[in-house]
Every structure is written in structure tokens, then in C-alpha cells.
Amino acid sequence: MPRSLFGTDGIRGTANVPPMTAETALKVAMAAAMEFRRGDHRHLVVIGKDTRLSGYMLEPALTAGFISMGLDVTLVGPVPTPAVAFLTRSLRADMGVMISASHNPYEDNGIKLFGPDGYKLSDEVEAAIEARVNGSPAENLVPAAQLGRARRLDDAAGRYIEAVKATFPRGLRLEGLRIVVDCANGAAYKVAPTVLWELGAEVIPVAVAPDGFNINRECGATHPRRMQEEVVAKRADIGLALDGDADRLIVCDERGRNIDGDQIMALIARRLQEAGALKGGAVVATVMSNLGLERYLTRHGIGLVRTPVGDRYVVERMRAEGYNVGGEQSGHIVLGDHGTTGDGLVAALQVLAAMQETGEPASAVTARFEAVPQILHNVRYAGRPPLDLPVVKDAIGAAEARLAGTGRLLIRKSGTEPLIRVMAEGDDADLVAAVVADLCGVIASAASAPATAPGP
């Protein structure tokens, strides 16, 4: 069943511009309620959000949609995406909703849906909901006596804080560590510093004053320079940068050097392997993870299973085949023993535990492998994607031949923008750069060329 409303991570767009309008949110809630209204019990939905101004528009629209279909709503306010997944399971809710556009600027917003098990919905379920949105959900409104009710859960953040702390080794504390934590003026602006402080760290909070407009603005996991500068200036032991909904983590060591998700996955997987707790003997990562990670894992007898880009696909593969470590180079780290989705805070605690248990600095603990040179460029196009054109296919074949045996090439169409993403990596940095430049040139030329007139 085709989808046009849902993307790779729920629904996303510019706030108050279709499809990210109050009307769409209302219809999505009504359609999702129809999909998950199963049985005669009182149905419950958990709704959380980040700190964007438009959350004030989308939250009541979603609430009205669910209530009109007879579902009760629990509002948990600004909390991380993994908190919504956790609370959905903890409250035995029928589904969860997170209002967030993750690392995007404040102008954007999004709707992420979770099932009763706390996992993001499959493509099939999202397609079924979208079909209902395009139908007539209003025909299924409940009688007045069966309307749902809404209430606020005042201690939602506290419940999540305790759940996160429970993932840290018992008997271990963070005393002696000075930690910079950049909360991106987002959903974790209260919970992240609190978790670290309660575990004994000296906390230096950054970007913890959201105003509805400054989420992810020159801060957080996608703009780590502020964290790096603060670590060096304050002589901190480590820096932690979350994104707007705190499901992503980027770390920097005491020297201000960035550590991405690949290094974090390598660290966690190796520690679990040594403890006999790495399930399935492999890590699940996307096609974007560095070849250096794959080589490191192979040297230690750990497999690497690759999926399409998107933490949802990582989780689906983990669940299907019984793995407990997965994630993305961008910092989504999924630890199946502790949660159902990426959780920046939980991942951070695993890095901090390694530092405390070994007594080594962040630079030593996180330097697991030497990343091979990797370059990613985007080529914008109009109309149909040019990937099926013979000239582009020939260029891709030639590029693959140049990298054969020494590197890897990945060409994919963006799921959210009219872009062709060209990624290459290999041991020879000059060769990688040349391959990407040449291939992007061919694709750009093909994309701008006038369409060939159809034959007779």
C-alpha cells in the first residue's frame, strides 16, 4: 500500500503548512484511533512533545482527534522521544505519540507514532493509517457519552529519569567526572542534567533555555561545536550533545574531538561481548556506517548487519533476529535490553560507565577504530530522479569499479527531499574524493538536462 504522508520517521513538515497542520493532526489522530481501537476496554494514548512553538497547536489537535473517537489521552508534556516509548509501555497504553521534528529547526514539526509495545509502527501499519486519513474517519465518531477524556501526568519526567538511571551499573557513580551536556534547547533540557547530577557528576548544562524558537539552533547533536568549545574551556572530562528530541547522541572527548555513533556502537558492543551479553553476535547498523566499524567488529569476531537508513529499520532488524545493539552513525543508538528506540541518555551512560570502570579518559575509551575516509555529497534534482538514466548507471558502474577491493559506494534517493545522496569511502582519501566529485558531476548534469522527447 503506497504512502505519501508518512516518511522514514513519521510525518514531518513545516509547521502550519500542509501536511503539518492542525487539520492533518486531527485526522491522523482519528485514523490512528480507528486502527488501534481494538476490544471493549477503555483505550489510552500517551502524547509527548519537544519544545517547539508549534507543539501548542498540534498537541490539542491530536488530543481532540483521539477523544472524538473515544480514546482517553495522557499528556506528558516536553519529554524525550524514548520517554514516550517508555511511558506507553509503562502505562499499558494502546499507543504513543511524540510531537517532534527531531534535529530539524523550530519551523518544522512532526508526528511519530508508537504501538502498545513502545515500538515505532511498521510501514504496513502507517500505510493503513494513511489510507484511513484519506478516507472518511469522521464517519466513525463515537456518541457523546463515549467521548474520551484527557489528563496530564505531572511526574512523567521523573518516571523516565528513574528508568534511565536504572540502566547504569548498580553501585557505580559518576563522582569525579565533569560533564558538559548540550540539550539542544529541546525535550531533554530538564531530564538530562538531572540524571547526570543524581548519579554524582559535576554537570555543565548547555542549551537548556528553550523559548519555542531556539531548538537545535547552533547547538545539540547536529551542531556540536558549542559543546566542544565548552568542554575545552571548562576542562571537562567529556561532552554529550543530544538533539531536539534526545533520541540521538554525539560525544566529544576531553580534547574536544567528536565521537560519532559508529564509535559508540563499537564501544558498547565490545563491552557486551566481553561480558557475554552481546545477543546474536552482531551489531545492526545502516548502510551509512563507516567501513572502519565493520573492520573493527570483524577483528573481534562480531558481525555487522546493515539496513536502510533510519533507526526504525535498525530496530525492526534487531527485533526480527534477536540482536540487542544497533544504531546509526548520526548518533541514534538502540540498546534492546533497555528500550525500544534510540535513546541518547541511555547510550551516554554506557560510555560514562566505561570511563568509570576502566579509569581511562574519554579519548582512550572511545577511540575504538580508525575511520576510513568517507565523503557524502547531495545532488538536487527537479522532476524524476535521474538514477535510471543510462549515463548515470554507467557512471555508477565505473565508480564502483574504481573503488573495488578498497572501498564502498552508496547511492540513494532521499526519503524527504529531492536529493540524490552520493557516499563513498575507502582507504585512499584522494580516490574517494575524486570518485564522489566525478559521480556528482554526472548526476548533476543529467538532472539539469532537458527531458528527451518520447519516440513515435
Beta strands, then each sheet from edge to edge (+ up, - down):
strand 1: 11-14
strand 2: 44-49
strand 3: 72-78
strand 4: 95-99
strand 5: 108-114
strand 6: 150-152
strand 7: 178-182
strand 8: 202-206
strand 9: 238-242
strand 10: 249-252
strand 11: 258-259
strand 12: 282-286
strand 13: 303-307
strand 14: 325-327
strand 15: 333-335
strand 16: 374-380
strand 17: 407-413
strand 18: 419-426
sheet 1: 1+ 5- 4+ 2+ 3+ 6+
sheet 2: 8+ 7+ 9+ 10- 11+
sheet 3: 13+ 12+ 14+ 15-
sheet 4: 16+ 18- 17+
end
